[in-house]
Amino acid sequence: MAEKNASKFPAVQGGGSLIIAWQVRGKKVLVVGGGEVAAGRILNLLNADALVTVVCPTSGLNPEVAYRVAQNQVTHIPRTFQPSDLNDTTMVLAAVDDPAVSTLIYNLAHSRNIPANIADVPPECDFYFGSVHRDGPLQIMVSTNGKGPRLASTIRKFIASKLPQNAGQAIEAIGALRVKLRQVAPRPEEGPKRMAWMTKVSDAYSWEEMCGLTEEDMENLLKWYASGKVPSLDVLKSMRGNEDVSNLDVFDGSFGFSVGA
Protein backbone atom coordinates (compact mmCIF):
# COMPACT_ATOMS: atom_id res chain seq x y z
CA MET A 1 0.00 0.00 0.00
CA ALA A 2 2.81 2.38 0.93
CA GLU A 3 4.64 1.69 -2.34
CA LYS A 4 1.45 2.31 -4.30
CA ASN A 5 0.91 5.71 -2.66
CA ALA A 6 4.54 6.74 -3.04
CA SER A 7 4.00 7.74 -6.65
CA LYS A 8 1.04 9.98 -5.73
CA PHE A 9 2.83 12.36 -3.40
CA PRO A 10 5.84 14.66 -3.78
CA ALA A 11 9.14 13.19 -2.70
CA VAL A 12 10.80 14.76 0.33
CA GLN A 13 13.96 16.73 -0.54
CA GLY A 14 15.87 17.34 2.66
CA GLY A 15 18.45 20.05 3.14
CA GLY A 16 16.24 22.97 2.14
CA SER A 17 15.05 26.05 4.00
CA LEU A 18 11.50 27.01 4.90
CA ILE A 19 10.97 30.00 2.62
CA ILE A 20 8.43 32.32 4.20
CA ALA A 21 7.45 35.98 4.05
CA TRP A 22 8.49 37.30 7.46
CA GLN A 23 6.43 40.28 8.60
CA VAL A 24 8.68 42.70 10.51
CA ARG A 25 6.55 45.83 10.08
CA GLY A 26 6.95 48.02 13.17
CA LYS A 27 9.38 45.59 14.84
CA LYS A 28 12.83 46.52 16.13
CA VAL A 29 15.69 44.96 14.17
CA LEU A 30 19.38 45.39 14.98
CA VAL A 31 22.03 45.66 12.27
CA VAL A 32 25.65 45.48 13.41
CA GLY A 33 27.98 46.98 10.80
CA GLY A 34 27.79 49.75 8.25
CA GLY A 35 29.43 48.48 5.08
CA GLU A 36 28.10 47.34 1.72
CA VAL A 37 26.54 44.12 3.03
CA ALA A 38 24.89 45.99 5.89
CA ALA A 39 23.52 48.53 3.40
CA GLY A 40 21.73 45.76 1.50
CA ARG A 41 20.34 44.28 4.70
CA ILE A 42 19.12 47.71 5.84
CA LEU A 43 17.32 48.38 2.56
CA ASN A 44 15.55 45.01 2.76
CA LEU A 45 14.41 45.81 6.28
CA LEU A 46 13.23 49.32 5.44
CA ASN A 47 11.28 47.94 2.48
CA ALA A 48 9.56 45.68 5.01
CA ASP A 49 8.78 48.67 7.29
CA ALA A 50 10.99 47.47 10.13
CA LEU A 51 12.37 49.82 12.81
CA VAL A 52 16.09 49.56 12.17
CA THR A 53 18.91 50.33 14.58
CA VAL A 54 22.46 50.37 13.19
CA VAL A 55 25.40 49.88 15.54
CA CYS A 56 28.65 50.96 13.92
CA PRO A 57 31.31 53.64 14.43
CA THR A 58 30.61 56.61 12.17
CA SER A 59 33.91 56.02 10.38
CA GLY A 60 32.66 52.57 9.32
CA LEU A 61 29.51 53.77 7.54
CA ASN A 62 29.56 53.48 3.77
CA PRO A 63 27.89 56.27 1.74
CA GLU A 64 24.51 54.51 1.50
CA VAL A 65 24.25 53.73 5.21
CA ALA A 66 25.45 57.24 6.05
CA TYR A 67 22.65 58.56 3.85
CA ARG A 68 20.06 56.43 5.67
CA VAL A 69 21.35 57.82 8.97
CA ALA A 70 21.29 61.43 7.72
CA GLN A 71 17.72 60.98 6.48
CA ASN A 72 16.65 59.53 9.86
CA GLN A 73 15.54 56.35 8.13
CA VAL A 74 17.41 54.35 10.78
CA THR A 75 18.56 54.88 14.36
CA HIS A 76 22.35 55.07 14.55
CA ILE A 77 24.45 54.13 17.57
CA PRO A 78 28.01 55.34 16.72
CA ARG A 79 30.15 52.74 18.48
CA THR A 80 31.03 49.05 18.42
CA PHE A 81 28.59 46.34 19.48
CA GLN A 82 27.66 45.82 23.14
CA PRO A 83 25.48 42.96 24.49
CA SER A 84 22.91 45.46 25.74
CA ASP A 85 22.18 46.34 22.10
CA LEU A 86 20.17 43.13 21.90
CA ASN A 87 17.62 44.39 24.42
CA ASP A 88 14.11 44.65 22.95
CA THR A 89 15.31 43.38 19.56
CA THR A 90 13.22 41.11 17.33
CA MET A 91 16.16 39.94 15.19
CA VAL A 92 19.80 40.77 14.66
CA LEU A 93 21.86 40.96 11.48
CA ALA A 94 25.64 41.11 11.76
CA ALA A 95 27.82 42.28 8.87
CA VAL A 96 31.26 42.88 10.36
CA ASP A 97 34.72 41.63 9.40
CA ASP A 98 35.61 40.34 12.87
CA PRO A 99 34.79 36.58 13.18
CA ALA A 100 35.09 36.64 16.96
CA VAL A 101 32.58 39.48 17.28
CA SER A 102 30.25 37.78 14.80
CA THR A 103 30.28 34.55 16.79
CA LEU A 104 29.75 36.46 20.03
CA ILE A 105 26.68 38.18 18.55
CA TYR A 106 25.34 34.85 17.31
CA ASN A 107 25.80 33.10 20.66
CA LEU A 108 24.29 36.00 22.63
CA ALA A 109 21.31 36.12 20.29
CA HIS A 110 20.73 32.39 20.66
CA SER A 111 20.91 32.62 24.43
CA ARG A 112 18.03 35.12 24.22
CA ASN A 113 16.08 33.24 21.51
CA ILE A 114 16.63 36.08 19.01
CA PRO A 115 16.88 34.96 15.36
CA ALA A 116 20.25 35.93 13.91
CA ASN A 117 21.95 36.19 10.54
CA ILE A 118 25.73 36.42 10.47
CA ALA A 119 26.83 37.49 6.99
CA ASP A 120 28.97 34.97 5.08
CA VAL A 121 28.82 32.41 7.91
CA PRO A 122 26.00 29.96 6.97
CA PRO A 123 26.37 27.83 10.14
CA GLU A 124 25.63 30.96 12.18
CA CYS A 125 22.46 31.89 10.32
CA ASP A 126 18.94 31.08 11.46
CA PHE A 127 17.73 32.46 8.13
CA TYR A 128 19.21 33.53 4.81
CA PHE A 129 18.72 36.52 2.56
CA GLY A 130 17.95 35.38 -0.97
CA SER A 131 18.16 37.35 -4.18
CA VAL A 132 14.88 39.28 -4.45
CA HIS A 133 12.98 40.71 -7.40
CA ARG A 134 10.55 43.45 -6.36
CA ASP A 135 7.77 45.02 -8.39
CA GLY A 136 5.28 46.73 -6.10
CA PRO A 137 3.50 44.01 -4.11
CA LEU A 138 5.26 41.26 -6.10
CA GLN A 139 8.31 39.75 -4.41
CA ILE A 140 10.18 36.74 -5.77
CA MET A 141 13.08 35.32 -3.80
CA VAL A 142 15.69 32.89 -5.07
CA SER A 143 17.71 31.09 -2.42
CA THR A 144 20.67 28.73 -2.77
CA ASN A 145 20.69 28.10 1.00
CA GLY A 146 23.89 30.09 1.34
CA LYS A 147 25.82 28.00 -1.19
CA GLY A 148 25.85 30.28 -4.24
CA PRO A 149 24.66 33.87 -3.70
CA ARG A 150 25.99 35.07 -7.06
CA LEU A 151 24.21 32.24 -8.85
CA ALA A 152 21.00 33.13 -7.03
CA SER A 153 21.30 36.66 -8.41
CA THR A 154 21.73 35.33 -11.94
CA ILE A 155 18.69 33.08 -11.64
CA ARG A 156 16.63 35.92 -10.16
CA LYS A 157 17.48 38.20 -13.06
CA PHE A 158 16.52 35.46 -15.53
CA ILE A 159 13.13 34.97 -13.86
CA ALA A 160 12.50 38.71 -13.73
CA SER A 161 13.26 39.04 -17.45
CA LYS A 162 10.43 36.61 -18.23
CA LEU A 163 7.79 38.53 -16.26
CA PRO A 164 5.46 41.16 -17.76
CA GLN A 165 6.67 44.66 -16.97
CA ASN A 166 3.31 45.52 -15.43
CA ALA A 167 3.06 42.47 -13.18
CA GLY A 168 3.06 44.60 -10.05
CA GLN A 169 0.22 46.79 -11.33
CA ALA A 170 -1.88 43.73 -12.15
CA ILE A 171 -1.39 42.39 -8.64
CA GLU A 172 -2.39 45.77 -7.17
CA ALA A 173 -5.61 45.58 -9.20
CA ILE A 174 -6.35 42.05 -7.99
CA GLY A 175 -5.69 43.15 -4.40
CA ALA A 176 -8.07 46.08 -4.71
CA LEU A 177 -10.75 43.82 -6.16
CA ARG A 178 -10.34 41.34 -3.29
CA VAL A 179 -10.88 44.14 -0.76
CA LYS A 180 -14.04 45.26 -2.56
CA LEU A 181 -15.28 41.66 -2.76
CA ARG A 182 -14.94 41.21 1.00
CA GLN A 183 -17.09 44.29 1.46
CA VAL A 184 -19.74 42.86 -0.84
CA ALA A 185 -19.60 39.33 0.61
CA PRO A 186 -18.15 39.62 4.13
CA ARG A 187 -19.56 36.45 5.70
CA PRO A 188 -16.92 33.82 6.62
CA GLU A 189 -18.98 31.03 5.08
CA GLU A 190 -18.61 32.71 1.71
CA GLY A 191 -14.84 32.24 1.84
CA PRO A 192 -14.69 29.25 -0.55
CA LYS A 193 -16.95 30.98 -3.05
CA ARG A 194 -14.91 34.17 -2.89
CA MET A 195 -11.70 32.24 -3.51
CA ALA A 196 -13.18 30.28 -6.40
CA TRP A 197 -14.54 33.42 -8.06
CA MET A 198 -11.27 35.33 -7.66
CA THR A 199 -9.48 32.39 -9.31
CA LYS A 200 -11.83 32.70 -12.29
CA VAL A 201 -11.18 36.44 -12.47
CA SER A 202 -7.42 35.92 -12.39
CA ASP A 203 -7.67 33.35 -15.19
CA ALA A 204 -10.09 35.39 -17.31
CA TYR A 205 -7.98 38.47 -17.99
CA SER A 206 -4.41 39.02 -19.17
CA TRP A 207 -1.91 41.10 -17.21
CA GLU A 208 -2.52 44.06 -19.50
CA GLU A 209 -6.30 43.77 -19.19
CA MET A 210 -6.08 43.53 -15.41
CA CYS A 211 -3.98 46.69 -15.26
CA GLY A 212 -6.56 48.54 -17.35
CA LEU A 213 -9.50 47.87 -15.03
CA THR A 214 -10.98 51.11 -13.70
CA GLU A 215 -12.80 51.60 -10.41
CA GLU A 216 -16.07 51.46 -12.35
CA ASP A 217 -14.98 48.22 -14.02
CA MET A 218 -14.31 46.64 -10.63
CA GLU A 219 -17.69 47.74 -9.28
CA ASN A 220 -19.39 46.29 -12.36
CA LEU A 221 -17.34 43.12 -12.17
CA LEU A 222 -18.53 42.55 -8.61
CA LYS A 223 -22.10 42.48 -9.91
CA TRP A 224 -21.33 39.11 -11.46
CA TYR A 225 -20.12 37.56 -8.21
CA ALA A 226 -23.50 36.14 -7.15
CA SER A 227 -23.65 33.97 -10.28
CA GLY A 228 -20.11 32.76 -9.79
CA LYS A 229 -19.27 33.77 -13.36
CA VAL A 230 -16.95 36.32 -14.94
CA PRO A 231 -17.78 38.46 -18.00
CA SER A 232 -15.51 38.92 -20.97
CA LEU A 233 -13.61 42.18 -21.08
CA ASP A 234 -15.81 43.39 -23.95
CA VAL A 235 -18.95 42.85 -21.88
CA LEU A 236 -17.36 44.56 -18.90
CA LYS A 237 -16.45 47.57 -21.03
CA SER A 238 -20.02 47.74 -22.37
CA MET A 239 -21.21 48.26 -18.80
CA ARG A 240 -19.25 51.49 -18.41
CA GLY A 241 -21.64 54.37 -17.85
CA ASN A 242 -24.60 52.02 -18.29
CA GLU A 243 -26.85 52.28 -15.26
CA ASP A 244 -29.48 50.02 -16.83
CA VAL A 245 -27.89 46.58 -17.19
CA SER A 246 -31.14 44.73 -17.86
CA ASN A 247 -30.33 44.71 -21.55
CA LEU A 248 -27.17 42.75 -20.77
CA ASP A 249 -29.23 39.91 -19.29
CA VAL A 250 -27.38 39.98 -16.00
CA PHE A 251 -29.89 41.39 -13.50
CA ASP A 252 -32.01 38.96 -11.54
CA GLY A 253 -33.19 41.17 -8.67
CA SER A 254 -31.84 39.04 -5.82
CA PHE A 255 -28.36 39.65 -4.42
CA GLY A 256 -27.44 41.86 -7.31
CA PHE A 257 -26.68 40.27 -10.61
CA SER A 258 -26.37 36.95 -12.32
CA VAL A 259 -25.33 35.86 -15.75
CA GLY A 260 -27.39 34.39 -18.53
CA ALA A 261 -26.24 31.07 -20.00
C-alpha positions as CSV (number, residue, x, y, z in Angstrom):
1,M,0.0,0.0,0.0
2,A,2.8,2.4,0.9
3,E,4.6,1.7,-2.3
4,K,1.5,2.3,-4.3
5,N,0.9,5.7,-2.7
6,A,4.5,6.7,-3.0
7,S,4.0,7.7,-6.7
8,K,1.0,10.0,-5.7
9,F,2.8,12.4,-3.4
10,P,5.8,14.7,-3.8
11,A,9.1,13.2,-2.7
12,V,10.8,14.8,0.3
13,Q,14.0,16.7,-0.5
14,G,15.9,17.3,2.7
15,G,18.4,20.1,3.1
16,G,16.2,23.0,2.1
17,S,15.1,26.1,4.0
18,L,11.5,27.0,4.9
19,I,11.0,30.0,2.6
20,I,8.4,32.3,4.2
21,A,7.4,36.0,4.0
22,W,8.5,37.3,7.5
23,Q,6.4,40.3,8.6
24,V,8.7,42.7,10.5
25,R,6.6,45.8,10.1
26,G,7.0,48.0,13.2
27,K,9.4,45.6,14.8
28,K,12.8,46.5,16.1
29,V,15.7,45.0,14.2
30,L,19.4,45.4,15.0
31,V,22.0,45.7,12.3
32,V,25.7,45.5,13.4
33,G,28.0,47.0,10.8
34,G,27.8,49.7,8.2
35,G,29.4,48.5,5.1
36,E,28.1,47.3,1.7
37,V,26.5,44.1,3.0
38,A,24.9,46.0,5.9
39,A,23.5,48.5,3.4
40,G,21.7,45.8,1.5
41,R,20.3,44.3,4.7
42,I,19.1,47.7,5.8
43,L,17.3,48.4,2.6
44,N,15.5,45.0,2.8
45,L,14.4,45.8,6.3
46,L,13.2,49.3,5.4
47,N,11.3,47.9,2.5
48,A,9.6,45.7,5.0
49,D,8.8,48.7,7.3
50,A,11.0,47.5,10.1
51,L,12.4,49.8,12.8
52,V,16.1,49.6,12.2
53,T,18.9,50.3,14.6
54,V,22.5,50.4,13.2
55,V,25.4,49.9,15.5
56,C,28.7,51.0,13.9
57,P,31.3,53.6,14.4
58,T,30.6,56.6,12.2
59,S,33.9,56.0,10.4
60,G,32.7,52.6,9.3
61,L,29.5,53.8,7.5
62,N,29.6,53.5,3.8
63,P,27.9,56.3,1.7
64,E,24.5,54.5,1.5
65,V,24.3,53.7,5.2
66,A,25.5,57.2,6.1
67,Y,22.6,58.6,3.8
68,R,20.1,56.4,5.7
69,V,21.4,57.8,9.0
70,A,21.3,61.4,7.7
71,Q,17.7,61.0,6.5
72,N,16.6,59.5,9.9
73,Q,15.5,56.3,8.1
74,V,17.4,54.3,10.8
75,T,18.6,54.9,14.4
76,H,22.4,55.1,14.6
77,I,24.5,54.1,17.6
78,P,28.0,55.3,16.7
79,R,30.1,52.7,18.5
80,T,31.0,49.0,18.4
81,F,28.6,46.3,19.5
82,Q,27.7,45.8,23.1
83,P,25.5,43.0,24.5
84,S,22.9,45.5,25.7
85,D,22.2,46.3,22.1
86,L,20.2,43.1,21.9
87,N,17.6,44.4,24.4
88,D,14.1,44.7,23.0
89,T,15.3,43.4,19.6
90,T,13.2,41.1,17.3
91,M,16.2,39.9,15.2
92,V,19.8,40.8,14.7
93,L,21.9,41.0,11.5
94,A,25.6,41.1,11.8
95,A,27.8,42.3,8.9
96,V,31.3,42.9,10.4
97,D,34.7,41.6,9.4
98,D,35.6,40.3,12.9
99,P,34.8,36.6,13.2
100,A,35.1,36.6,17.0
101,V,32.6,39.5,17.3
102,S,30.3,37.8,14.8
103,T,30.3,34.5,16.8
104,L,29.7,36.5,20.0
105,I,26.7,38.2,18.6
106,Y,25.3,34.9,17.3
107,N,25.8,33.1,20.7
108,L,24.3,36.0,22.6
109,A,21.3,36.1,20.3
110,H,20.7,32.4,20.7
111,S,20.9,32.6,24.4
112,R,18.0,35.1,24.2
113,N,16.1,33.2,21.5
114,I,16.6,36.1,19.0
115,P,16.9,35.0,15.4
116,A,20.3,35.9,13.9
117,N,21.9,36.2,10.5
118,I,25.7,36.4,10.5
119,A,26.8,37.5,7.0
120,D,29.0,35.0,5.1
121,V,28.8,32.4,7.9
122,P,26.0,30.0,7.0
123,P,26.4,27.8,10.1
124,E,25.6,31.0,12.2
125,C,22.5,31.9,10.3
126,D,18.9,31.1,11.5
127,F,17.7,32.5,8.1
128,Y,19.2,33.5,4.8
129,F,18.7,36.5,2.6
130,G,18.0,35.4,-1.0
131,S,18.2,37.3,-4.2
132,V,14.9,39.3,-4.5
133,H,13.0,40.7,-7.4
134,R,10.6,43.5,-6.4
135,D,7.8,45.0,-8.4
136,G,5.3,46.7,-6.1
137,P,3.5,44.0,-4.1
138,L,5.3,41.3,-6.1
139,Q,8.3,39.8,-4.4
140,I,10.2,36.7,-5.8
141,M,13.1,35.3,-3.8
142,V,15.7,32.9,-5.1
143,S,17.7,31.1,-2.4
144,T,20.7,28.7,-2.8
145,N,20.7,28.1,1.0
146,G,23.9,30.1,1.3
147,K,25.8,28.0,-1.2
148,G,25.8,30.3,-4.2
149,P,24.7,33.9,-3.7
150,R,26.0,35.1,-7.1
151,L,24.2,32.2,-8.9
152,A,21.0,33.1,-7.0
153,S,21.3,36.7,-8.4
154,T,21.7,35.3,-11.9
155,I,18.7,33.1,-11.6
156,R,16.6,35.9,-10.2
157,K,17.5,38.2,-13.1
158,F,16.5,35.5,-15.5
159,I,13.1,35.0,-13.9
160,A,12.5,38.7,-13.7
161,S,13.3,39.0,-17.4
162,K,10.4,36.6,-18.2
163,L,7.8,38.5,-16.3
164,P,5.5,41.2,-17.8
165,Q,6.7,44.7,-17.0
166,N,3.3,45.5,-15.4
167,A,3.1,42.5,-13.2
168,G,3.1,44.6,-10.0
169,Q,0.2,46.8,-11.3
170,A,-1.9,43.7,-12.2
171,I,-1.4,42.4,-8.6
172,E,-2.4,45.8,-7.2
173,A,-5.6,45.6,-9.2
174,I,-6.3,42.0,-8.0
175,G,-5.7,43.2,-4.4
176,A,-8.1,46.1,-4.7
177,L,-10.7,43.8,-6.2
178,R,-10.3,41.3,-3.3
179,V,-10.9,44.1,-0.8
180,K,-14.0,45.3,-2.6
181,L,-15.3,41.7,-2.8
182,R,-14.9,41.2,1.0
183,Q,-17.1,44.3,1.5
184,V,-19.7,42.9,-0.8
185,A,-19.6,39.3,0.6
186,P,-18.1,39.6,4.1
187,R,-19.6,36.5,5.7
188,P,-16.9,33.8,6.6
189,E,-19.0,31.0,5.1
190,E,-18.6,32.7,1.7
191,G,-14.8,32.2,1.8
192,P,-14.7,29.3,-0.5
193,K,-17.0,31.0,-3.1
194,R,-14.9,34.2,-2.9
195,M,-11.7,32.2,-3.5
196,A,-13.2,30.3,-6.4
197,W,-14.5,33.4,-8.1
198,M,-11.3,35.3,-7.7
199,T,-9.5,32.4,-9.3
200,K,-11.8,32.7,-12.3
201,V,-11.2,36.4,-12.5
202,S,-7.4,35.9,-12.4
203,D,-7.7,33.4,-15.2
204,A,-10.1,35.4,-17.3
205,Y,-8.0,38.5,-18.0
206,S,-4.4,39.0,-19.2
207,W,-1.9,41.1,-17.2
208,E,-2.5,44.1,-19.5
209,E,-6.3,43.8,-19.2
210,M,-6.1,43.5,-15.4
211,C,-4.0,46.7,-15.3
212,G,-6.6,48.5,-17.4
213,L,-9.5,47.9,-15.0
214,T,-11.0,51.1,-13.7
215,E,-12.8,51.6,-10.4
216,E,-16.1,51.5,-12.4
217,D,-15.0,48.2,-14.0
218,M,-14.3,46.6,-10.6
219,E,-17.7,47.7,-9.3
220,N,-19.4,46.3,-12.4
221,L,-17.3,43.1,-12.2
222,L,-18.5,42.5,-8.6
223,K,-22.1,42.5,-9.9
224,W,-21.3,39.1,-11.5
225,Y,-20.1,37.6,-8.2
226,A,-23.5,36.1,-7.1
227,S,-23.7,34.0,-10.3
228,G,-20.1,32.8,-9.8
229,K,-19.3,33.8,-13.4
230,V,-17.0,36.3,-14.9
231,P,-17.8,38.5,-18.0
232,S,-15.5,38.9,-21.0
233,L,-13.6,42.2,-21.1
234,D,-15.8,43.4,-24.0
235,V,-19.0,42.9,-21.9
236,L,-17.4,44.6,-18.9
237,K,-16.4,47.6,-21.0
238,S,-20.0,47.7,-22.4
239,M,-21.2,48.3,-18.8
240,R,-19.3,51.5,-18.4
241,G,-21.6,54.4,-17.9
242,N,-24.6,52.0,-18.3
243,E,-26.9,52.3,-15.3
244,D,-29.5,50.0,-16.8
245,V,-27.9,46.6,-17.2
246,S,-31.1,44.7,-17.9
247,N,-30.3,44.7,-21.6
248,L,-27.2,42.7,-20.8
249,D,-29.2,39.9,-19.3
250,V,-27.4,40.0,-16.0
251,F,-29.9,41.4,-13.5
252,D,-32.0,39.0,-11.5
253,G,-33.2,41.2,-8.7
254,S,-31.8,39.0,-5.8
255,F,-28.4,39.6,-4.4
256,G,-27.4,41.9,-7.3
257,F,-26.7,40.3,-10.6
258,S,-26.4,36.9,-12.3
259,V,-25.3,35.9,-15.8
260,G,-27.4,34.4,-18.5
261,A,-26.2,31.1,-20.0
